[in-house]
Amino acid sequence: MTLTDLRAQVDQLDQKILKLLKERFECCMQMTVLKDKVVDPGREEELKNMWKEEARTLGLSEEFALELLSIFLQESKRLQNAA
């Protein structure tokens, strides 16, 4: 593979990631009508543990995974509060 091929592959993966994020946030928005409040500390702790474990399993940095999760949670809360 060439550098151009690899860059094209990364670009395709980035597009898939963004589409999955859109789906995730749409699902979070649907939860708004089912939840009493936007913040659920128990659920956030559950997610953190799940993400750390999955990161370890995949050989990824736990810190990086938790940083991504934090960004996702912030955006989910922002969207739900705006609804």
C-alpha positions in Angstrom: 0.0 0.0 0.0 1.1 3.5 -0.7 0.8 6.5 1.6 -2.0 7.8 -0.5 -3.9 4.5 -0.1 -3.4 4.5 3.6 -4.6 8.1 3.9 -7.7 7.3 1.8 -8.4 4.4 4.2 -8.0 6.6 7.2 -10.4 9.2 5.6 -13.0 6.4 5.1 -12.6 5.3 8.7 -13.0 8.9 9.9 -16.2 9.2 7.9 -17.5 6.0 9.5 -16.6 7.3 13.0 -18.5 10.6 12.4 -21.6 8.7 11.1 -21.5 6.5 14.2 -21.2 9.6 16.4 -24.2 11.1 14.7 -26.1 7.8 15.4 -25.0 7.9 19.1 -26.1 11.4 19.6 -29.5 10.8 17.9 -30.0 7.8 20.3 -29.0 10.1 23.3 -31.6 12.6 22.1 -34.3 10.0 22.1 -33.4 9.1 25.7 -34.3 12.7 26.7 -38.0 11.8 26.8 -37.4 8.7 28.8 -35.1 10.2 31.5 -36.0 12.3 34.5 -32.7 14.2 34.4 -29.8 14.6 32.0 -27.0 13.7 34.4 -26.9 10.1 35.8 -23.6 9.7 37.8 -24.2 5.9 38.1 -24.5 5.5 34.4 -21.5 7.6 33.8 -19.4 5.5 36.1 -20.7 2.4 34.4 -19.7 3.8 31.0 -16.2 4.7 32.3 -15.6 1.2 33.6 -16.9 -0.3 30.3 -14.7 2.0 28.2 -11.6 1.3 30.3 -12.1 -2.4 30.0 -12.7 -2.2 26.3 -9.7 0.0 25.8 -7.5 -2.5 27.7 -8.9 -5.4 25.6 -8.2 -3.6 22.4 -4.7 -2.5 23.5 -5.7 1.2 23.5 -4.8 3.8 26.1 -7.3 3.9 28.9 -6.7 7.6 29.4 -7.4 8.3 25.7 -10.6 6.3 25.8 -11.8 8.1 28.9 -10.9 11.5 27.3 -13.0 10.6 24.3 -15.9 9.4 26.5 -15.8 12.6 28.4 -16.1 14.6 25.2 -19.0 12.4 24.1 -20.8 12.8 27.4 -20.3 16.6 27.4 -21.8 16.8 23.9 -24.7 14.4 24.9 -25.5 16.6 27.9 -25.3 19.8 25.8 -27.7 18.3 23.2 -30.1 17.0 25.8 -30.2 20.3 27.8 -30.9 22.2 24.6 -33.8 19.9 23.7 
